[in-house]
Amino acid sequence: MAAGIVATLGATQAQAAEYEMAIATLLPENLTNNSIYPALVHFKELVESRTDGEVEISIFAGGQMGSEVETGSQVQSGGRALQSTILTSGAMSSFYPQYQAVTAPFLFDDWRQAWAFFDGEWFADFMHGAVEQADMRYLGTFDDGGGFVAFTNNERLIKTVEDLEGLNIRTEENPAHVATMQALGASATPLPWGELITALETGLADGQFNAPVINTTYGLDEVTDYTTLTGHVYNSASWVVSEAWFQELPEEYQRVVTNAAREAVTLSHGASAMLATASWQKSCELFSECYIMPTEERQRMAEVARPAWKTWIVDDFGLDAALVDDLLSQVDSLRQSLPEEAYARYGQ
């Protein structure tokens, strides 16, 4: 009987899956400190079980397969070694420039609004452009670090737009962020992530902004004193798959992949919000002072920042003004409709 079991196991191991899907992410192989890796693990379980192992999923976490641009190029080239990757907004924009439209400051008021937009029909249609321009099929949007960002700085607690006047803020090397900071009265110093801590320690920059989970995980409370949750930027990460590889799948497996991706993204949304909430509470313990900017002040900041950003993205970056207006209109429509729908269903 033992010999029979060994023979059966050997035959099972020798039987290769019909299709292989390798997914790359910069995030670590950890089920508790980020929201994307657990979602990919759940996706793997769903796909492999629903295809009886005919589609085998491998997850390469922690940057094992290279930078985002490097993994994006591998996926774009046909998906022979790497079939899928996760691209944050800057990297996604390098393959699909129209994605820069999503960098609009103060785009969303809350997570529900952001999720409804990214998981909606308009955005799915918008992302079909990535197939035409980059041979990448869009599977969904993750919240990068919880989405909404918080300022940290060494000079003062930011409570109003006037408090930003004269501050030197480190930004990502993203001209949209530079334009936004300058419009708000701050100066911007674009620097790569690896130079951030030194810039804050030496005074090259007075402050920076990142998701609270980044601010606490990387000890930014040790080099800055004050933090304000403004949510002026919503960081997102696009999940893409090689279009060439996807078209090789039978339709029944395409349906499994796309449906499982929807569930994985939904799982990630909840985990992301939980981590962001916990990290903000931790921020208020670690930093000298913390502050959540109220809606009225966020609106004042948006009225200053949005026109400057729109001028930059249309006149300098070259996006079509009609596309930008349509995107902003879609979000504004959700801003109005979601609270009304909630009250109609649960409040009356």
C-alpha positions as CSV (number, residue, x, y, z in Angstrom):
1,M,0.0,0.0,0.0
2,A,2.9,2.3,0.8
3,A,4.4,1.7,-2.6
4,G,1.0,2.6,-4.2
5,I,0.8,5.9,-2.2
6,V,4.4,6.9,-3.3
7,A,3.5,6.1,-6.9
8,T,0.3,8.2,-6.7
9,L,2.2,11.1,-5.2
10,G,4.9,10.9,-7.8
11,A,2.3,10.9,-10.6
12,T,0.5,13.9,-9.1
13,Q,3.7,15.9,-8.7
14,A,4.8,15.1,-12.2
15,Q,1.5,16.3,-13.7
16,A,2.1,20.0,-14.6
17,A,-0.6,22.6,-14.6
18,E,-1.9,23.5,-18.0
19,Y,-1.5,27.3,-17.4
20,E,0.9,29.1,-15.0
21,M,0.3,32.6,-13.6
22,A,3.2,34.2,-11.8
23,I,2.3,37.5,-9.9
24,A,4.9,40.0,-8.7
25,T,4.5,42.6,-5.9
26,L,6.9,44.8,-4.0
27,L,5.0,44.1,-0.8
28,P,6.4,41.5,1.6
29,E,5.2,37.9,2.0
30,N,3.3,38.7,5.1
31,L,-0.4,38.1,5.9
32,T,-0.8,40.8,8.5
33,N,1.3,44.0,7.7
34,N,-0.2,44.7,4.3
35,S,-3.5,44.2,2.4
36,I,-2.3,43.1,-1.0
37,Y,-0.3,39.9,-0.3
38,P,-3.2,38.2,1.6
39,A,-5.6,39.1,-1.2
40,L,-3.2,37.4,-3.7
41,V,-3.1,34.3,-1.5
42,H,-6.9,34.2,-1.5
43,F,-6.9,34.7,-5.3
44,K,-4.5,31.8,-5.6
45,E,-6.7,29.5,-3.5
46,L,-9.9,30.5,-5.5
47,V,-8.4,30.1,-9.0
48,E,-6.5,26.8,-8.3
49,S,-9.6,25.2,-6.6
50,R,-12.0,26.4,-9.3
51,T,-9.9,25.2,-12.2
52,D,-9.0,21.9,-10.5
53,G,-5.3,22.9,-10.6
54,E,-5.3,23.6,-14.3
55,V,-4.2,27.2,-13.6
56,E,-1.4,27.3,-11.1
57,I,-0.6,30.6,-9.3
58,S,2.8,31.6,-8.0
59,I,3.3,34.8,-5.9
60,F,6.7,36.5,-5.9
61,A,6.6,39.1,-3.1
62,G,9.1,41.5,-1.7
63,G,10.4,42.7,-5.1
64,Q,11.9,39.3,-6.0
65,M,11.2,39.9,-9.7
66,G,12.5,43.5,-9.8
67,S,11.1,47.0,-9.7
68,E,7.6,47.8,-10.7
69,V,8.7,49.1,-14.1
70,E,10.8,46.0,-14.6
71,T,7.9,43.7,-13.8
72,G,5.5,45.7,-15.9
73,S,7.9,45.4,-18.9
74,Q,8.0,41.6,-18.4
75,V,4.2,41.4,-18.3
76,Q,3.9,43.7,-21.3
77,S,6.3,41.6,-23.3
78,G,3.9,38.7,-23.5
79,G,3.8,37.1,-20.1
80,R,6.2,34.3,-20.8
81,A,8.2,34.4,-17.5
82,L,5.8,36.8,-15.5
83,Q,2.1,37.0,-16.2
84,S,0.9,39.6,-13.7
85,T,2.1,42.4,-11.5
86,I,0.9,45.2,-9.1
87,L,1.8,48.7,-10.3
88,T,1.4,51.8,-8.1
89,S,0.3,55.0,-9.8
90,G,3.6,56.3,-11.0
91,A,4.6,53.0,-12.5
92,M,1.2,52.5,-14.0
93,S,1.4,55.9,-15.6
94,S,4.6,55.0,-17.3
95,F,2.8,52.3,-19.3
96,Y,-0.6,54.0,-19.5
97,P,-0.2,57.8,-19.3
98,Q,-3.9,58.5,-18.9
99,Y,-3.7,57.0,-15.4
100,Q,-2.2,60.3,-14.2
101,A,-5.8,61.6,-14.2
102,V,-6.3,59.6,-11.0
103,T,-3.6,61.8,-9.2
104,A,-6.1,64.6,-8.8
105,P,-5.8,66.1,-5.4
106,F,-8.7,65.6,-2.9
107,L,-10.4,63.2,-5.4
108,F,-12.3,61.3,-2.8
109,D,-13.9,62.1,0.6
110,D,-13.9,58.5,2.0
111,W,-13.1,54.9,1.2
112,R,-16.6,54.0,0.1
113,Q,-16.5,56.6,-2.6
114,A,-13.0,55.5,-3.7
115,W,-14.0,51.8,-3.9
116,A,-17.2,52.6,-5.7
117,F,-15.2,54.5,-8.3
118,F,-12.4,52.1,-8.8
119,D,-14.7,49.1,-8.8
120,G,-17.2,50.7,-11.1
121,E,-18.1,50.4,-14.8
122,W,-16.7,53.8,-15.8
123,F,-13.2,53.1,-14.5
124,A,-13.2,49.6,-15.9
125,D,-13.9,51.1,-19.4
126,F,-11.2,53.7,-18.8
127,M,-8.6,51.0,-18.0
128,H,-9.4,49.1,-21.2
129,G,-7.0,51.7,-22.7
130,A,-4.2,49.8,-21.0
131,V,-4.9,46.8,-23.3
132,E,-4.5,49.0,-26.4
133,Q,-1.5,51.0,-25.2
134,A,0.4,48.4,-23.1
135,D,-1.0,44.9,-23.8
136,M,-2.0,44.8,-20.1
137,R,-5.4,43.7,-19.0
138,Y,-6.7,45.4,-15.8
139,L,-8.0,43.1,-13.0
140,G,-8.6,45.6,-10.2
141,T,-7.3,48.4,-8.0
142,F,-5.8,47.9,-4.6
143,D,-5.5,50.7,-2.0
144,D,-1.8,51.5,-1.8
145,G,-1.0,51.7,1.9
146,G,-4.6,52.5,2.8
147,G,-5.1,55.1,0.1
148,F,-5.4,58.4,1.9
149,V,-2.2,60.1,3.0
150,A,-1.1,62.2,6.0
151,F,1.4,65.0,6.3
152,T,4.3,64.7,8.8
153,N,6.6,67.7,9.4
154,N,9.0,69.3,12.0
155,E,7.7,72.8,12.0
156,R,4.1,73.0,13.1
157,L,0.8,71.1,13.2
158,I,-1.0,71.7,9.9
159,K,-4.6,72.7,10.6
160,T,-5.3,75.0,7.7
161,V,-4.1,75.6,4.2
162,E,-2.2,78.6,5.5
163,D,-0.1,76.4,7.7
164,L,1.5,74.9,4.6
165,E,2.9,78.3,3.6
166,G,6.7,78.2,3.4
167,L,7.1,74.5,4.3
168,N,9.5,72.4,2.2
169,I,7.7,69.1,1.5
170,R,9.4,66.0,0.1
171,T,7.3,64.4,-2.6
172,E,7.6,61.4,-4.8
173,E,9.3,62.1,-8.1
174,N,5.8,62.9,-9.5
175,P,5.2,66.3,-11.1
176,A,1.5,66.1,-10.2
177,H,2.5,66.1,-6.5
178,V,4.9,68.9,-7.1
179,A,2.2,71.0,-8.7
180,T,-0.2,70.4,-5.9
181,M,2.3,71.3,-3.1
182,Q,3.2,74.5,-4.9
183,A,-0.4,75.5,-5.3
184,L,-0.9,75.1,-1.6
185,G,1.9,77.5,-0.8
186,A,4.6,74.9,0.1
187,S,7.8,74.2,-1.9
188,A,8.4,70.7,-3.1
189,T,11.5,68.6,-3.1
190,P,11.1,65.5,-5.2
191,L,13.3,62.7,-3.9
192,P,13.4,58.9,-4.1
193,W,12.2,56.9,-1.1
194,G,15.7,56.0,-0.1
195,E,16.7,59.6,0.5
196,L,13.6,60.6,2.6
197,I,14.9,59.9,6.1
198,T,18.2,61.7,5.5
199,A,16.4,64.7,4.0
200,L,14.2,65.0,7.1
201,E,17.2,64.5,9.5
202,T,19.3,67.2,7.8
203,G,16.6,69.7,7.1
204,L,16.7,69.4,3.4
205,A,12.9,68.8,3.7
206,D,10.6,70.0,6.6
207,G,8.1,67.3,6.0
208,Q,6.5,64.7,3.7
209,F,3.3,62.8,3.1
210,N,2.5,59.2,3.0
211,A,-0.2,56.8,4.2
212,P,-0.3,56.4,8.0
213,V,0.8,52.8,7.8
214,I,4.0,53.9,6.0
215,N,4.6,56.7,8.5
216,T,4.5,54.4,11.4
217,T,6.1,51.3,9.9
218,Y,9.2,53.3,8.8
219,G,9.6,55.3,11.9
220,L,8.9,58.8,10.5
221,D,7.8,59.8,14.0
222,E,11.5,59.6,14.9
223,V,12.4,62.4,12.4
224,T,9.2,64.5,12.3
225,D,7.0,65.7,15.2
226,Y,3.6,66.6,13.8
227,T,1.1,64.6,11.6
228,T,-2.1,65.7,9.9
229,L,-4.5,63.4,8.1
230,T,-5.6,65.4,5.1
231,G,-6.2,62.7,2.5
232,H,-5.2,65.1,-0.3
233,V,-3.8,62.2,-2.3
234,Y,-5.3,58.8,-2.7
235,N,-2.6,56.2,-3.5
236,S,-3.7,53.3,-5.6
237,A,-2.1,50.2,-7.1
238,S,-3.3,48.6,-10.3
239,W,-3.4,44.8,-10.8
240,V,-2.6,43.9,-14.4
241,V,-2.1,40.7,-16.3
242,S,-0.5,40.1,-19.7
243,E,-3.2,40.4,-22.4
244,A,-1.4,37.8,-24.6
245,W,-1.4,35.3,-21.7
246,F,-5.0,36.1,-20.8
247,Q,-6.2,35.5,-24.3
248,E,-4.5,32.0,-24.3
249,L,-6.9,30.9,-21.5
250,P,-10.1,29.2,-22.3
251,E,-13.1,31.4,-21.7
252,E,-14.1,29.4,-18.6
253,Y,-10.8,30.1,-17.0
254,Q,-10.9,33.7,-18.0
255,R,-14.2,33.9,-16.1
256,V,-12.6,32.2,-13.0
257,V,-9.6,34.6,-13.0
258,T,-11.7,37.8,-13.4
259,N,-14.3,36.7,-10.8
260,A,-11.7,35.6,-8.3
261,A,-9.9,38.9,-8.8
262,R,-13.1,40.8,-7.8
263,E,-13.3,38.9,-4.6
264,A,-9.6,39.3,-3.8
265,V,-9.8,43.1,-4.3
266,T,-12.9,43.3,-2.1
267,L,-11.0,41.4,0.6
268,S,-8.1,43.7,0.3
269,H,-10.2,46.9,0.6
270,G,-11.4,45.8,4.1
271,A,-7.9,44.8,5.2
272,S,-6.5,48.1,3.9
273,A,-9.0,50.2,5.8
274,M,-8.3,48.2,9.0
275,L,-4.6,48.7,8.7
276,A,-4.9,52.4,7.9
277,T,-7.2,53.0,10.9
278,A,-4.9,51.1,13.3
279,S,-1.9,53.0,11.9
280,W,-3.5,56.4,12.4
281,Q,-4.3,55.5,16.0
282,K,-0.7,54.5,16.4
283,S,0.4,57.8,14.8
284,C,-1.4,59.7,17.5
285,E,0.5,57.8,20.1
286,L,3.9,58.2,18.4
287,F,3.9,61.7,17.1
288,S,4.0,64.8,19.3
289,E,0.7,66.0,17.9
290,C,-1.9,64.6,15.5
291,Y,-4.8,66.2,13.8
292,I,-7.6,65.1,11.4
293,M,-8.4,67.9,9.0
294,P,-12.2,68.6,8.9
295,T,-14.3,68.5,5.8
296,E,-14.6,72.3,5.5
297,E,-10.8,72.8,5.5
298,R,-10.2,70.0,3.0
299,Q,-12.7,71.7,0.7
300,R,-10.8,75.0,1.0
301,M,-7.5,73.2,0.2
302,A,-9.2,71.4,-2.8
303,E,-10.4,74.7,-4.2
304,V,-6.8,76.0,-4.2
305,A,-5.1,72.8,-5.4
306,R,-7.5,71.4,-8.0
307,P,-7.2,74.2,-10.6
308,A,-3.4,74.2,-10.4
309,W,-3.3,70.4,-10.9
310,K,-5.8,70.6,-13.8
311,T,-3.7,73.3,-15.5
312,W,-0.6,71.1,-15.1
313,I,-2.2,67.8,-16.3
314,V,-3.8,69.4,-19.4
315,D,-1.3,72.1,-20.5
316,D,2.0,70.4,-19.4
317,F,1.3,66.7,-19.2
318,G,-1.0,66.8,-22.2
319,L,-4.1,64.9,-21.1
320,D,-7.4,65.7,-22.8
321,A,-9.4,68.2,-20.8
322,A,-12.6,66.4,-21.6
323,L,-11.3,63.1,-20.2
324,V,-10.2,64.9,-17.0
325,D,-13.6,66.6,-16.6
326,D,-15.4,63.3,-17.2
327,L,-13.4,61.5,-14.5
328,L,-14.0,64.3,-12.0
329,S,-17.7,64.3,-12.9
330,Q,-18.0,60.6,-12.3
331,V,-16.5,61.0,-8.8
332,D,-18.8,64.0,-8.1
333,S,-21.8,61.9,-9.1
334,L,-20.8,59.2,-6.6
335,R,-20.2,61.9,-4.0
336,Q,-23.9,62.9,-4.3
337,S,-25.5,59.5,-5.0
338,L,-23.9,57.2,-2.4
339,P,-25.1,59.0,0.7
340,E,-28.6,59.3,-0.8
341,E,-28.7,55.6,-1.7
342,A,-27.5,54.7,1.9
343,Y,-30.3,56.8,3.5
344,A,-32.9,55.5,1.1
345,R,-32.1,51.9,1.9
346,Y,-31.3,52.1,5.6
347,G,-32.6,55.4,6.9
348,Q,-36.2,55.5,5.8
